[in-house]
Amino acid sequence: MTQSDSAAETPKPRRRRKEARPGEIIDAGLQEFAENGFAATRLEDVAKRAGVVKGTIYRYFSSKEELFEAALASRITPFFDDVAGLVAAYPGSSEELVRTALPRIYKALFEDGLHVLMRIIITEGGRFPAIAELYHRRVISRGQEVIAALVRRGVERGEFRRSALTDLPIVVVAPAVMTIVWKMTFDRFEPIETRRFLAAHVDMVLEGLLAKDKGEPPRAGG
């Protein structure tokens, strides 16, 4: 075999399309954030994991904060679009909608990895106000809109009673945050299956929301 034949058989390094690089960098960043937290994540480690040089990251993201925001958007936006679409088009009762929506939230948190991003905010948001602000803007505000729409639907249909809970609908998802905190802090001492948290969460929310008579009209001013 000639030298030229040998060279021809040597596989060439795979050349990635430029448009694929931002997604690869975001995925690498998510893995680094998940393993190390926000403060300890270094862009050079992100670059190494993504298989690029550090300077490549700066072609797409000006800072670690901007990369974190892109990571949030890549995971949060599709999730909220999915739940918002569910609320807008759901054909059944509002009780059935709660029983459908909350499992999707838990799946996104504990199976699809969104709890990692929330864990970073819980543990490091106080030290990094900029990432806490962007998390509020990207996640909390959108989440409030979606949950408010779900609760408003039930009130308008006479299926939910007006109460302090419907006046502050973000409380509807608060037990999910408690689940994350429990698993971060206490699960090694008293492990509780996520499905049990979910079942208790659904029961508690419906006890607080459902009208005694599901056919009763919404209270005046609702």
C-alpha positions as CSV (number, residue, x, y, z in Angstrom):
1,M,0.0,0.0,0.0
2,T,1.4,3.4,-1.0
3,Q,1.8,6.3,1.3
4,S,-0.9,8.1,-0.6
5,D,-3.3,5.2,-0.2
6,S,-2.7,5.2,3.5
7,A,-3.4,8.9,3.7
8,A,-6.5,8.5,1.8
9,E,-7.8,5.8,4.2
10,T,-7.1,8.0,7.3
11,P,-10.5,9.3,8.5
12,K,-10.6,13.1,8.5
13,P,-11.9,14.9,11.7
14,R,-15.6,15.5,11.5
15,R,-16.2,19.1,10.6
16,R,-19.3,20.4,12.4
17,R,-21.6,22.8,10.7
18,K,-21.3,26.3,12.2
19,E,-25.0,26.5,12.9
20,A,-24.8,23.5,15.1
21,R,-22.1,24.9,17.4
22,P,-24.3,27.2,19.6
23,G,-26.5,24.2,20.5
24,E,-23.4,22.0,21.3
25,I,-22.0,24.8,23.5
26,I,-25.3,25.2,25.3
27,D,-25.5,21.4,25.9
28,A,-21.9,21.4,27.2
29,G,-22.7,24.4,29.4
30,L,-25.7,22.7,30.9
31,Q,-23.6,19.7,31.8
32,E,-20.9,21.9,33.4
33,F,-23.6,24.0,35.3
34,A,-25.2,20.7,36.5
35,E,-22.0,19.2,37.8
36,N,-20.3,22.3,39.2
37,G,-22.9,25.0,39.8
38,F,-22.7,28.5,38.3
39,A,-19.8,30.0,40.2
40,A,-17.4,27.0,39.6
41,T,-18.2,26.6,36.0
42,R,-15.4,27.8,33.7
43,L,-15.8,28.6,30.1
44,E,-12.6,26.8,29.2
45,D,-14.2,23.6,30.6
46,V,-17.3,24.2,28.7
47,A,-15.2,24.6,25.5
48,K,-13.3,21.4,26.2
49,R,-16.5,19.5,26.7
50,A,-18.0,21.0,23.5
51,G,-14.8,20.2,21.6
52,V,-14.0,23.8,20.6
53,V,-11.5,26.4,21.7
54,K,-12.6,28.9,24.3
55,G,-12.6,31.7,21.8
56,T,-15.3,30.0,19.8
57,I,-17.7,30.4,22.8
58,Y,-17.3,34.2,22.6
59,R,-18.4,34.2,19.0
60,Y,-21.9,33.2,20.3
61,F,-22.0,34.2,24.0
62,S,-20.3,37.3,25.5
63,S,-20.2,35.9,29.0
64,K,-21.0,33.0,31.3
65,E,-24.2,34.8,32.3
66,E,-25.3,34.9,28.6
67,L,-24.5,31.2,28.2
68,F,-26.6,30.5,31.3
69,E,-29.5,32.5,29.9
70,A,-29.2,30.6,26.6
71,A,-29.3,27.4,28.5
72,L,-32.4,28.5,30.4
73,A,-34.1,29.5,27.1
74,S,-33.2,26.2,25.4
75,R,-34.9,24.2,28.1
76,I,-37.6,26.5,29.5
77,T,-39.1,28.0,26.4
78,P,-40.2,24.7,24.8
79,F,-41.6,23.5,28.2
80,F,-43.7,26.6,28.7
81,D,-44.9,26.6,25.1
82,D,-46.1,23.0,25.7
83,V,-47.9,23.7,28.9
84,A,-49.4,27.0,27.6
85,G,-50.7,25.1,24.5
86,L,-52.2,22.4,26.8
87,V,-54.0,25.0,28.9
88,A,-55.3,26.9,25.8
89,A,-56.6,23.9,23.9
90,Y,-57.6,21.4,26.7
91,P,-61.1,20.0,26.0
92,G,-61.8,18.6,29.4
93,S,-62.6,19.9,32.8
94,S,-60.3,22.1,34.8
95,E,-59.8,19.4,37.4
96,E,-58.7,17.0,34.6
97,L,-56.4,19.8,33.3
98,V,-54.7,20.1,36.7
99,R,-54.3,16.3,36.8
100,T,-52.7,16.5,33.3
101,A,-50.5,19.6,33.7
102,L,-48.9,18.9,37.1
103,P,-47.4,15.5,36.0
104,R,-45.9,17.3,33.0
105,I,-44.3,19.9,35.3
106,Y,-42.8,17.1,37.4
107,K,-41.6,15.3,34.4
108,A,-39.8,18.4,33.1
109,L,-38.3,19.0,36.5
110,F,-37.2,15.6,37.6
111,E,-36.9,13.6,34.3
112,D,-35.8,16.3,31.8
113,G,-33.4,18.0,34.2
114,L,-35.0,21.4,34.9
115,H,-34.5,20.9,38.6
116,V,-30.7,21.4,38.0
117,L,-31.3,25.0,36.8
118,M,-33.6,25.7,39.7
119,R,-31.1,24.3,42.2
120,I,-28.5,26.7,40.9
121,I,-30.9,29.6,41.6
122,I,-31.8,28.4,45.0
123,T,-28.2,27.9,46.1
124,E,-26.4,30.7,44.2
125,G,-29.0,33.3,43.3
126,G,-28.2,35.4,46.3
127,R,-24.6,35.6,45.3
128,F,-25.3,36.3,41.7
129,P,-28.3,38.8,41.4
130,A,-27.9,38.9,37.6
131,I,-28.7,35.2,37.2
132,A,-31.5,35.5,39.7
133,E,-33.0,38.4,37.7
134,L,-32.8,36.6,34.4
135,Y,-34.3,33.4,36.0
136,H,-37.2,35.5,37.2
137,R,-37.6,37.1,33.8
138,R,-37.3,33.9,31.8
139,V,-38.9,31.4,34.2
140,I,-40.9,32.8,37.0
141,S,-42.8,35.5,35.0
142,R,-43.7,33.0,32.2
143,G,-44.7,30.4,34.8
144,Q,-47.0,32.9,36.5
145,E,-48.6,33.6,33.2
146,V,-49.3,30.0,32.4
147,I,-50.6,29.0,35.8
148,A,-52.7,32.2,36.0
149,A,-54.3,31.2,32.7
150,L,-55.1,27.7,34.0
151,V,-56.6,29.1,37.2
152,R,-58.6,31.8,35.4
153,R,-60.0,29.1,33.1
154,G,-61.3,27.1,36.1
155,V,-62.8,30.2,37.7
156,E,-64.5,31.4,34.6
157,R,-66.1,28.0,34.0
158,G,-67.3,27.9,37.6
159,E,-65.1,24.9,38.4
160,F,-62.8,26.7,40.7
161,R,-63.9,28.9,43.6
162,R,-62.3,32.3,44.0
163,S,-60.0,32.4,47.0
164,A,-56.6,33.5,48.2
165,L,-55.1,30.7,46.1
166,T,-56.7,32.0,42.9
167,D,-55.6,35.5,43.7
168,L,-52.0,34.3,43.9
169,P,-51.8,31.4,41.4
170,I,-48.1,30.9,41.6
171,V,-48.7,29.1,44.9
172,V,-50.3,26.3,42.8
173,V,-46.8,25.2,41.8
174,A,-45.0,26.0,45.1
175,P,-45.0,22.4,46.3
176,A,-42.9,21.4,43.3
177,V,-40.2,23.8,44.7
178,M,-40.5,22.2,48.1
179,T,-39.9,18.8,46.4
180,I,-36.7,20.1,44.8
181,V,-35.5,21.5,48.2
182,W,-36.3,18.2,49.9
183,K,-34.4,16.1,47.4
184,M,-31.5,18.5,47.6
185,T,-31.3,18.5,51.3
186,F,-33.2,15.8,53.1
187,D,-33.7,12.9,50.7
188,R,-30.5,11.1,51.9
189,F,-32.0,11.0,55.4
190,E,-35.7,10.4,54.5
191,P,-36.1,9.5,50.8
192,I,-39.5,10.1,49.4
193,E,-40.5,9.0,45.9
194,T,-41.2,11.9,43.5
195,R,-44.5,10.2,42.5
196,R,-45.7,10.5,46.1
197,F,-44.9,14.2,46.2
198,L,-46.8,14.6,42.9
199,A,-49.9,12.7,44.2
200,A,-50.0,14.9,47.4
201,H,-49.4,18.0,45.3
202,V,-52.4,17.3,43.0
203,D,-54.7,16.5,46.0
204,M,-53.7,19.6,47.9
205,V,-54.2,21.9,44.9
206,L,-57.6,20.5,43.9
207,E,-58.7,20.7,47.6
208,G,-57.9,24.4,47.5
209,L,-59.3,25.1,44.0
210,L,-62.4,23.1,43.4
211,A,-65.8,24.7,44.0
212,K,-68.0,22.7,46.3
213,D,-70.6,22.7,43.6
214,K,-68.7,22.5,40.3
215,G,-71.7,24.1,38.6
216,E,-71.8,27.2,40.8
217,P,-71.0,30.4,38.9
218,P,-67.9,32.4,39.7
219,R,-68.3,34.9,42.6
220,A,-69.2,38.5,41.6
221,G,-66.1,40.4,40.6
222,G,-64.3,37.2,39.4
